[in-house]
Amino acid sequence: MKSALAAFMGLALTATVIVALLFMVGYKVVDDEITGPDGYSDTVTKVASPETSASQARK
């Protein structure tokens, strides 16, 4: 019984470590895509706001 539990805990620990590593790599990739050069944040700040006549009252 102890060896079966030890084997299960070993597999569970291995799976947890693999998932954590994949999460960290994925998080870094997404973070670099958002904040890196030519990333999403940089693209949003470069977009010119459209000129509209929204300040004028409509009749």
C-alpha positions in Angstrom: 0.0 0.0 0.0 2.8 2.4 0.9 4.6 1.8 -2.4 1.3 2.5 -4.4 0.8 5.7 -2.5 4.4 6.7 -3.0 4.1 6.0 -6.7 0.9 8.1 -7.0 2.5 11.0 -5.0 5.5 10.9 -7.3 3.3 11.1 -10.4 1.2 13.8 -8.8 4.3 15.9 -7.9 5.8 15.4 -11.4 2.5 16.5 -13.1 2.3 19.5 -10.8 5.8 20.6 -11.6 5.3 20.2 -15.3 2.0 22.2 -15.2 3.8 24.9 -13.2 6.6 25.2 -15.7 4.3 25.3 -18.6 2.3 28.1 -16.9 5.4 30.1 -16.2 6.6 29.8 -19.8 3.1 30.7 -21.1 2.8 33.6 -18.8 6.2 35.0 -19.9 5.3 34.6 -23.6 2.0 36.4 -23.1 3.6 39.1 -21.0 6.3 39.7 -23.6 3.7 39.9 -26.3 1.8 42.5 -24.4 4.5 44.7 -23.0 7.4 44.0 -25.4 8.5 46.2 -28.3 5.7 46.3 -30.8 3.5 44.6 -28.3 -0.2 45.2 -27.6 0.4 48.1 -25.1 2.8 49.9 -27.5 0.3 49.4 -30.3 -2.6 50.9 -28.3 -0.6 54.0 -27.4 0.3 54.6 -31.0 -3.2 54.5 -32.3 -4.5 58.0 -33.1 -7.9 58.8 -31.7 -10.5 59.6 -34.4 -11.6 63.1 -34.8 -15.3 63.3 -34.4 -17.8 66.1 -33.8 -19.1 64.4 -30.6 -18.8 67.6 -28.7 -21.4 69.3 -30.9 -25.0 69.0 -29.8 -27.2 67.2 -32.3 -30.7 68.5 -33.1 
